[in-house]
């Protein structure tokens, strides 16, 4: 979710669900140790529970970054062993680390020795054409011996050559049964399934076999889907009652963000909320206005008023056409009778 799940995105998602755990975009150890730490690590208090996802392979660097995560207040540090991109491979981390379980184990142990917050690992079920269950079972077993208790498993292989990251999310087949088998073989571990899950019914089905489900792009593109997760999966009240409420709360956040720094602007944050009205009449026009460059110098509330009026206008037109169609159909039926 590189360039997607930044702090603005996570704050928006917290308006829809309070109980799910949120993960940062992957941040490399080099970026944290030699770059702008505040830019990468700053987050809003309402984001908890929130985990920092790291990309790296050197145990000492991972330990140092885990310390930073703890110091900044993160609730978990997660090591990415699943990203297949060529850029990540050139850095010798991501999915290619599954071929070096001993190195991953050393990194996990170094992080666990450095911090008291949970250290978790996200990985695939295999790499390239290695499709044997034994491969992922042995990987999990060796990392578990180093002290990792939570594994987030993308139920696809990662092909390190010949496929783009997008193709790696679509072409290698999903094999949920391997993740289910991991849970049976390691009942004391927490196994979270990732990959291809779209509906709440699919989430509920997978929770019969594993301890958790991670949803990525589906939640990003269809954020309103998250609105019932707290009630359905955690037994707590949902934080939002309507899209209008979420939009009003998000608008307040945008205004605070713009006021927070001389050069802060709202478009970078607003892009994460463009799916709020998906599936509703007028949503396309609403998105168009929020994305229109001619409005980007206006205050967020001014743009919100324009976008809302446009959305309501389209919705009213759609409703009017639907009513006319029903009336016409009723007339035809009456005539036929």
Number of C-alpha atoms within 10 A of each C-alpha: 13 9 9 17 20 20 20 24 21 23 22 23 25 23 20 24 23 23 19 19 16 24 24 24 19 23 19 23 22 15 13 20 14 8 12 10 13 10 10 18 18 13 20 11 11 13 22 20 17 21 23 25 24 26 24 25 24 16 18 15 19 28 21 17 26 32 21 19 22 18 10 14 19 24 18 22 28 24 29 24 25 27 25 25 21 16 11 17 15 10 14 15 26 28 27 26 21 23 14 13 18 15 16 25 22 18 23 28 21 20 29 22 13 17 20 13 18 19 24 24 23 21 28 24 29 26 23 14 11 14 15 11 15 13 16 23 18 12 20 25 17 16 23 20 12 17 17 22 18 20 23 25 26 26 24 27 26 30 23 19 12 9 17 15 15 10 12 20 20 14 14 16 12 17 15 19 12 20 26 20 15 23 18 14 12 16 12 10 17 17 23 22 25 23 21 20 18 15 13 15 10 12 18 14 11 19 15 10 19 19 17 18 21 19 17 18 15 15 17 22 15 17 21 22 17 21 22 19 21 18 14 13 14 13 10 13 15 19 19 18 12 11 14 13 13 21 18 13 14 20 17 12 18 22 15 13 15 17 12 11 9 7 7 14 20 20 18 10 21 18 15 21 22 20 18 22 20 16 11 10 18 22 21 17 18 25 19 13 19 21 16 11 11 9 15 15 11 13 14 21 14 10 18 18 11 14 20 18 14 19 22 16 15 18 16 14 14 14 13 12 12 12 12 12 12 12 12 12 12 12 12 11 10 9 8 7 6
